[in-house]
Amino acid sequence: MLTGVNLPLQGIRVLELSVAWAAPFCGKNLSFFGAEVIKVEAPTRPDGHRGSINPAAGGFTIYPNGVPGERPWNRTGAFAERHRDKLGLSVDLNASEGKELFKRLVALSDVVMVNYRAGVMDRLGLGYDVLKQVNPGLVMVLLPGFGNTGPYRDYSSYGSNLEALTGAAGLTGYPDREPLNSNLTWPDPVVGMMALGTIVAALRHRSVTGEGMLMEYSQLEVAVRTLGGFLMDYSMNGRAHHRIGNRDPVMAPHGVYPCQGEDQWLAVAVASDAEWRALCGVMSKPELAEDPRFADGPGRLRNHDALDEIIAGWSSAQDKMSAFHALQAAGVAAGPVLAHAEHFTDPHFRERGFFQEIYHPEAGTFPFQAVNGFKLSRTPGRNRRSAPLYGEHNRYLLQDVLGLGDEDLAHLEARQVISQVPLADSPRAL
């Protein structure tokens, strides 16, 4: 077993059956803090973030220098980011031999995490009722898009359609334009982070009681909870919120303003009269603080259009970084809008060790996000390895962990129950 030093989840083994981002994000964090996380893929159905087996250069999938290479499934950026520090196992769970191998691993594991559609594991004959017989102390986590019950249970989901169904897209954008998705699919990491906390809680519960647990998340319902303020305002006050662009229901001025250069922007948020006076001082316009239109918060909200014009007139002549520091020094919340490339040279990210260079044997060395927004003082997590090559740890897991011999592995490969390369199609009848 791969272990770390002074890591809180050392000795915990997790089987991750995942697609997209929610479970992978959770699994990545579990691995950062010492768990042995095993990414399970099917020989004929590799993870979608590995891209196409036969990609066309210049397609959507991100490859180093835009080159797919001889084994493109091992070179995609999304898979390399979301599955760092994990082990890779390729096994066909539709095959009876594959099911038995999986059950044997379950018997030696602590957590099984799944974000397939509702009912997939039951249809495979690997639902919780079956697996808890194999391992009564198992913690099983299901992360279907819409939960395991209800009229939407069989629908597929992705962060983008969850943003629409939660109503978040209806709140995002400008009042005179269409609703917008965030383009980040943020429900996935929110679900993944919540699952991380409850898995740790379930493991603590098991350490006291010896009991395993089944946990089911509806990704839709988790995402809706992030909009609790809007829901409560409607249920208590009958007030329905709508798109307001970069403005705020209370703070004014509140927006994103142009700066020197092409597509350069600065975000500014003023929460009090004192902050408004400070902003006027930085803009060298102290007289604005005495303007009756802007004397208090409600007045500034009513005259927000005029404020935007005044601030944009000032900011358009400013360097966004210089303006950011000047406003912060005066006590005004402000921040530059950074392009992706700017994150890698930002002094704050560099000082806090936000990025870590990681070597991948088929993709090369690149900086990756080192931690996911929190640090533990006594047992800080850290990335210890790159994302696995396809089927990279078949031999370790099946021979060293389960005790199979060379002939057993040869038989499984011949039957295409396991593979170290994605298979376009399997001739074996299921």
C-alpha positions as CSV (number, residue, x, y, z in Angstrom):
1,M,0.0,0.0,0.0
2,L,1.2,3.5,-0.8
3,T,1.4,5.5,2.3
4,G,2.3,9.0,3.4
5,V,3.9,10.5,6.4
6,N,1.8,12.1,9.1
7,L,-1.3,12.0,7.0
8,P,-4.7,11.7,8.7
9,L,-6.3,9.2,6.3
10,Q,-3.2,6.9,6.1
11,G,-4.3,3.3,6.0
12,I,-7.8,4.0,4.5
13,R,-8.5,2.4,1.1
14,V,-11.1,3.9,-1.2
15,L,-12.6,2.4,-4.4
16,E,-13.7,5.3,-6.6
17,L,-16.2,4.5,-9.4
18,S,-16.6,7.9,-11.0
19,V,-17.3,10.1,-13.9
20,A,-17.0,13.9,-14.4
21,W,-15.9,15.8,-11.4
22,A,-17.9,15.4,-8.2
23,A,-16.6,12.0,-6.9
24,P,-13.1,12.6,-8.5
25,F,-12.8,15.9,-6.6
26,C,-13.7,14.1,-3.3
27,G,-11.3,11.3,-4.1
28,K,-8.5,13.6,-4.9
29,N,-8.9,15.2,-1.5
30,L,-9.1,11.9,0.3
31,S,-5.8,10.9,-1.4
32,F,-4.1,14.2,-0.6
33,F,-4.7,13.3,3.1
34,G,-3.3,9.8,2.9
35,A,-6.0,7.5,1.7
36,E,-5.2,4.9,-1.0
37,V,-7.8,5.9,-3.6
38,I,-8.3,3.4,-6.5
39,K,-9.8,4.8,-9.7
40,V,-11.8,2.0,-11.3
41,E,-12.4,2.1,-15.0
42,A,-13.8,-0.4,-17.5
43,P,-11.7,-1.8,-20.4
44,T,-14.2,-0.7,-23.0
45,R,-15.3,2.5,-21.2
46,P,-12.4,4.5,-19.9
47,D,-13.1,7.7,-18.0
48,G,-14.5,10.4,-20.3
49,H,-11.9,12.9,-19.3
50,R,-9.2,10.6,-20.8
51,G,-10.7,11.8,-24.2
52,S,-11.1,9.8,-27.3
53,I,-9.0,6.7,-28.0
54,N,-8.4,8.1,-31.6
55,P,-8.6,11.9,-31.2
56,A,-8.1,14.5,-33.8
57,A,-5.4,17.0,-33.0
58,G,-6.7,20.4,-32.1
59,G,-10.0,19.0,-30.6
60,F,-11.5,20.1,-27.3
61,T,-9.4,17.8,-25.1
62,I,-6.3,19.5,-23.7
63,Y,-3.0,17.8,-24.4
64,P,0.5,19.0,-23.7
65,N,1.5,21.3,-26.5
66,G,-1.7,20.3,-28.3
67,V,-0.2,16.9,-29.2
68,P,-2.3,13.7,-28.4
69,G,0.7,11.4,-28.7
70,E,0.7,7.6,-29.1
71,R,-1.4,7.1,-26.0
72,P,-3.6,10.1,-25.8
73,W,-5.7,8.6,-23.0
74,N,-2.7,9.1,-20.7
75,R,-2.1,12.7,-21.7
76,T,-5.3,14.7,-21.1
77,G,-5.2,17.7,-18.9
78,A,-8.6,17.1,-17.2
79,F,-7.8,13.6,-16.1
80,A,-4.3,14.5,-15.0
81,E,-5.8,17.3,-12.7
82,R,-8.7,15.4,-11.3
83,H,-7.1,12.0,-10.5
84,R,-3.7,13.0,-9.1
85,D,-2.4,10.8,-6.3
86,K,-4.7,7.9,-7.2
87,L,-4.1,4.3,-8.3
88,G,-5.5,3.1,-11.6
89,L,-7.4,-0.2,-12.0
90,S,-9.1,-1.4,-15.3
91,V,-11.6,-4.1,-14.7
92,D,-14.9,-5.1,-16.3
93,L,-17.7,-5.1,-13.7
94,N,-20.1,-6.6,-16.2
95,A,-18.1,-9.8,-16.3
96,S,-18.6,-12.4,-13.5
97,E,-14.8,-12.6,-13.0
98,G,-14.6,-8.8,-12.7
99,K,-17.4,-8.7,-10.1
100,E,-15.6,-11.2,-8.0
101,L,-12.3,-9.3,-8.2
102,F,-14.2,-6.1,-7.2
103,K,-15.8,-7.9,-4.2
104,R,-12.4,-9.1,-3.1
105,L,-11.1,-5.6,-3.1
106,V,-14.2,-4.4,-1.3
107,A,-13.5,-6.9,1.5
108,L,-10.1,-5.1,1.9
109,S,-11.4,-1.6,1.5
110,D,-13.0,1.0,3.7
111,V,-15.0,3.2,1.3
112,V,-16.7,2.6,-2.0
113,M,-17.7,5.9,-3.7
114,V,-19.9,6.0,-6.8
115,N,-21.3,8.8,-8.9
116,Y,-22.9,6.8,-11.6
117,R,-26.6,7.2,-12.4
118,A,-29.1,5.9,-9.8
119,G,-29.4,2.1,-9.8
120,V,-26.3,1.3,-11.8
121,M,-24.5,-0.6,-9.0
122,D,-27.7,-2.6,-8.2
123,R,-28.1,-3.6,-11.8
124,L,-24.5,-4.8,-11.8
125,G,-25.2,-6.9,-8.7
126,L,-22.9,-4.7,-6.6
127,G,-25.3,-2.6,-4.6
128,Y,-24.9,-1.9,-0.9
129,D,-27.0,-4.9,0.2
130,V,-24.5,-7.2,-1.6
131,L,-21.3,-5.3,-0.7
132,K,-22.1,-5.0,3.0
133,Q,-22.3,-8.8,3.2
134,V,-18.7,-8.8,1.9
135,N,-17.6,-6.1,4.2
136,P,-20.0,-5.1,7.1
137,G,-17.9,-2.1,8.0
138,L,-18.0,-0.7,4.5
139,V,-18.8,3.0,4.0
140,M,-20.6,3.3,0.7
141,V,-21.3,6.8,-0.8
142,L,-23.6,7.2,-3.8
143,L,-23.6,10.6,-5.7
144,P,-26.2,10.3,-8.4
145,G,-27.3,13.6,-10.0
146,F,-30.9,13.4,-8.7
147,G,-30.8,10.9,-5.9
148,N,-32.0,7.3,-5.9
149,T,-35.7,8.1,-5.7
150,G,-38.1,10.5,-7.4
151,P,-39.3,11.1,-11.0
152,Y,-35.8,12.4,-12.1
153,R,-33.8,9.5,-10.6
154,D,-32.9,8.0,-14.0
155,Y,-31.9,11.3,-15.6
156,S,-28.3,12.0,-16.3
157,S,-26.7,15.1,-14.9
158,Y,-23.7,17.4,-15.3
159,G,-22.9,20.6,-13.5
160,S,-24.3,22.7,-16.3
161,N,-27.8,21.3,-16.3
162,L,-27.8,21.2,-12.4
163,E,-27.0,25.0,-12.5
164,A,-30.2,25.4,-14.6
165,L,-32.4,23.1,-12.4
166,T,-31.3,24.7,-9.2
167,G,-32.2,28.2,-10.5
168,A,-28.6,29.4,-10.3
169,A,-28.4,30.1,-14.0
170,G,-31.6,32.2,-13.7
171,L,-29.8,34.3,-11.1
172,T,-26.6,34.6,-13.2
173,G,-26.1,37.2,-15.9
174,Y,-27.4,40.7,-16.7
175,P,-31.0,41.7,-16.4
176,D,-31.4,42.5,-20.1
177,R,-29.7,39.3,-21.3
178,E,-30.2,35.6,-21.2
179,P,-29.5,33.4,-18.1
180,L,-25.9,32.2,-17.9
181,N,-24.1,29.1,-16.6
182,S,-21.0,29.8,-14.7
183,N,-18.9,27.7,-17.2
184,L,-17.3,26.1,-14.1
185,T,-19.9,23.4,-13.3
186,W,-19.6,24.5,-9.6
187,P,-22.1,21.9,-8.2
188,D,-19.5,19.2,-8.8
189,P,-16.8,20.4,-6.4
190,V,-19.5,21.6,-3.9
191,V,-20.9,18.0,-3.8
192,G,-17.4,16.6,-3.7
193,M,-16.3,18.7,-0.7
194,M,-19.5,17.9,1.2
195,A,-19.0,14.2,0.5
196,L,-15.4,14.5,1.8
197,G,-16.7,15.7,5.2
198,T,-19.4,13.1,5.6
199,I,-17.0,10.2,4.6
200,V,-14.6,11.3,7.3
201,A,-17.6,11.5,9.8
202,A,-18.7,8.0,8.8
203,L,-15.2,6.6,9.3
204,R,-15.1,8.2,12.7
205,H,-18.5,6.7,13.5
206,R,-17.2,3.3,12.4
207,S,-14.1,3.6,14.5
208,V,-16.4,3.9,17.6
209,T,-19.2,1.5,16.7
210,G,-17.8,-0.8,14.0
211,E,-20.8,-0.1,11.8
212,G,-20.6,0.6,8.2
213,M,-22.9,3.1,6.5
214,L,-24.7,3.8,3.2
215,M,-24.8,7.5,2.3
216,E,-26.8,8.9,-0.7
217,Y,-26.4,12.4,-2.1
218,S,-28.6,14.0,-4.6
219,Q,-26.2,16.4,-6.4
220,L,-29.2,18.6,-7.3
221,E,-30.3,18.9,-3.7
222,V,-26.8,19.7,-2.4
223,A,-26.5,22.4,-5.0
224,V,-29.9,23.9,-4.2
225,R,-28.8,24.3,-0.6
226,T,-26.1,26.8,-1.7
227,L,-29.0,29.1,-2.8
228,G,-30.7,29.0,0.6
229,G,-30.9,32.7,1.1
230,F,-32.8,33.2,-2.1
231,L,-35.2,30.3,-1.2
232,M,-35.8,31.7,2.3
233,D,-36.4,35.2,1.0
234,Y,-39.1,33.9,-1.3
235,S,-40.7,31.6,1.3
236,M,-40.7,34.3,4.0
237,N,-41.2,37.5,2.0
238,G,-42.6,36.3,-1.4
239,R,-39.6,38.1,-3.0
240,A,-38.3,36.4,-6.2
241,H,-34.8,37.4,-7.1
242,H,-33.6,38.0,-10.7
243,R,-30.4,38.6,-12.6
244,I,-28.7,41.8,-11.5
245,G,-25.3,41.4,-13.3
246,N,-22.4,42.3,-11.0
247,R,-24.5,44.3,-8.6
248,D,-25.5,43.4,-5.1
249,P,-28.9,43.8,-3.4
250,V,-27.5,45.8,-0.5
251,M,-23.9,47.0,-1.3
252,A,-23.3,50.0,-3.6
253,P,-21.2,50.6,-5.6
254,H,-20.7,46.9,-6.4
255,G,-19.3,45.9,-9.8
256,V,-16.5,45.1,-12.1
257,Y,-14.9,48.1,-13.8
258,P,-12.6,48.4,-16.9
259,C,-8.9,49.2,-16.4
260,Q,-5.9,50.1,-18.6
261,G,-5.2,47.6,-21.3
262,E,-7.3,45.2,-23.3
263,D,-9.9,43.2,-21.3
264,Q,-8.5,44.3,-17.9
265,W,-10.9,44.6,-15.0
266,L,-11.2,45.4,-11.3
267,A,-13.9,44.3,-8.9
268,V,-15.0,46.7,-6.2
269,A,-17.5,46.3,-3.4
270,V,-18.5,49.0,-0.9
271,A,-20.4,47.9,2.2
272,S,-20.5,51.1,4.3
273,D,-20.5,54.9,4.2
274,A,-16.9,54.8,5.5
275,E,-15.8,52.6,2.7
276,W,-17.5,54.9,0.2
277,R,-15.6,57.9,1.5
278,A,-12.4,55.8,1.3
279,L,-13.1,55.0,-2.3
280,C,-13.8,58.7,-3.1
281,G,-10.4,59.5,-1.6
282,V,-8.5,56.9,-3.6
283,M,-10.2,58.3,-6.8
284,S,-9.2,61.8,-5.7
285,K,-12.8,62.8,-5.8
286,P,-13.6,63.7,-2.1
287,E,-16.5,65.9,-3.2
288,L,-18.5,62.8,-4.2
289,A,-18.7,61.8,-0.5
290,E,-20.8,65.0,0.0
291,D,-23.0,64.5,-3.0
292,P,-26.6,64.0,-1.7
293,R,-27.2,61.3,-4.3
294,F,-24.6,59.1,-2.7
295,A,-24.9,60.1,0.9
296,D,-26.1,56.7,2.1
297,G,-26.5,53.1,0.9
298,P,-30.1,53.3,-0.3
299,G,-29.1,56.5,-2.2
300,R,-26.1,54.8,-3.8
301,L,-28.3,51.9,-4.8
302,R,-30.9,54.2,-6.5
303,N,-28.1,56.0,-8.4
304,H,-26.0,53.0,-9.2
305,D,-25.9,53.8,-13.0
306,A,-24.3,57.2,-12.3
307,L,-21.8,55.6,-9.8
308,D,-20.8,53.0,-12.4
309,E,-20.1,55.7,-14.9
310,I,-18.0,57.7,-12.5
311,I,-16.0,54.8,-11.2
312,A,-15.4,53.4,-14.8
313,G,-14.1,56.8,-15.8
314,W,-11.5,56.6,-13.0
315,S,-10.6,52.9,-13.3
316,S,-10.1,53.0,-17.1
317,A,-7.0,55.0,-16.5
318,Q,-5.7,52.7,-13.8
319,D,-3.5,49.6,-13.8
320,K,-5.7,47.0,-12.2
321,M,-3.0,45.8,-9.8
322,S,-2.1,49.3,-8.6
323,A,-5.7,50.2,-8.1
324,F,-6.3,46.9,-6.2
325,H,-3.5,47.6,-3.7
326,A,-4.5,51.2,-3.3
327,L,-8.1,50.4,-2.5
328,Q,-7.2,47.6,-0.2
329,A,-4.8,49.8,1.7
330,A,-7.7,52.3,2.1
331,G,-10.0,49.6,3.5
332,V,-12.1,49.0,0.4
333,A,-12.8,45.4,-0.8
334,A,-11.3,45.2,-4.3
335,G,-9.6,42.6,-6.5
336,P,-8.2,42.3,-10.0
337,V,-9.9,40.0,-12.4
338,L,-7.1,37.5,-13.2
339,A,-6.7,35.7,-16.5
340,H,-5.8,32.0,-16.0
341,A,-2.1,32.6,-16.9
342,E,-1.8,35.3,-14.2
343,H,-2.5,32.9,-11.4
344,F,0.8,31.2,-11.9
345,T,2.8,34.4,-11.3
346,D,0.5,35.9,-8.6
347,P,2.7,36.5,-5.5
348,H,0.0,35.5,-3.1
349,F,-0.5,32.1,-4.7
350,R,3.2,31.6,-4.9
351,E,3.8,32.5,-1.2
352,R,1.2,30.1,0.0
353,G,2.4,27.2,-2.2
354,F,-0.8,27.0,-4.1
355,F,0.8,25.4,-7.1
356,Q,3.0,22.3,-7.1
357,E,5.0,21.0,-10.0
358,I,4.2,17.4,-10.7
359,Y,5.9,15.0,-13.2
360,H,3.7,12.7,-15.3
361,P,5.6,10.0,-17.2
362,E,3.7,10.6,-20.5
363,A,2.7,14.2,-20.2
364,G,5.7,15.9,-18.6
365,T,6.0,18.3,-15.7
366,F,3.4,21.0,-15.1
367,P,2.2,23.1,-12.1
368,F,-1.0,21.8,-10.5
369,Q,-3.1,23.0,-7.7
370,A,-1.4,21.7,-4.5
371,V,-4.3,21.9,-2.1
372,N,-8.1,22.6,-2.3
373,G,-8.7,25.6,-0.2
374,F,-7.8,24.4,3.2
375,K,-4.7,23.3,5.1
376,L,-4.4,21.1,8.2
377,S,-1.7,22.5,10.6
378,R,-0.4,19.2,12.0
379,T,-1.1,16.9,9.1
380,P,-0.9,19.0,5.9
381,G,-2.0,17.1,2.8
382,R,0.2,17.0,-0.3
383,N,0.2,15.5,-3.7
384,R,2.6,12.6,-3.9
385,R,2.2,11.3,-7.4
386,S,0.7,12.0,-10.8
387,A,-2.6,10.7,-12.1
388,P,-2.4,7.0,-13.0
389,L,-1.8,5.7,-16.5
390,Y,-4.6,3.6,-17.8
391,G,-4.6,0.3,-15.9
392,E,-1.3,1.2,-14.4
393,H,-1.8,-0.5,-11.1
394,N,-3.6,-3.7,-12.2
395,R,-0.6,-5.8,-11.3
396,Y,-0.1,-4.2,-7.9
397,L,-3.8,-4.5,-6.9
398,L,-4.5,-7.9,-8.4
399,Q,-1.2,-9.6,-7.5
400,D,0.3,-7.8,-4.5
401,V,-3.0,-7.0,-2.8
402,L,-5.3,-9.9,-3.9
403,G,-2.5,-12.5,-4.5
404,L,-3.2,-13.5,-8.1
405,G,-0.5,-15.1,-10.1
406,D,1.0,-14.3,-13.6
407,E,-1.2,-17.0,-15.2
408,D,-4.3,-15.5,-13.6
409,L,-3.5,-12.1,-15.0
410,A,-2.8,-13.5,-18.4
411,H,-6.2,-15.2,-18.4
412,L,-8.0,-12.1,-17.3
413,E,-6.3,-10.0,-20.0
414,A,-7.1,-12.6,-22.7
415,R,-10.7,-12.5,-21.6
416,Q,-10.5,-8.7,-21.6
417,V,-11.7,-8.6,-18.0
418,I,-8.7,-6.3,-17.4
419,S,-6.6,-4.3,-19.7
420,Q,-3.8,-1.8,-19.7
421,V,-5.1,0.0,-22.8
422,P,-8.6,1.2,-23.5
423,L,-10.4,-1.3,-25.7
424,A,-12.7,0.0,-28.5
425,D,-15.0,-3.0,-28.2
426,S,-14.9,-6.4,-26.4
427,P,-15.7,-9.5,-28.3
428,R,-16.6,-11.4,-25.1
429,A,-20.3,-12.0,-24.7
430,L,-21.6,-10.8,-21.3
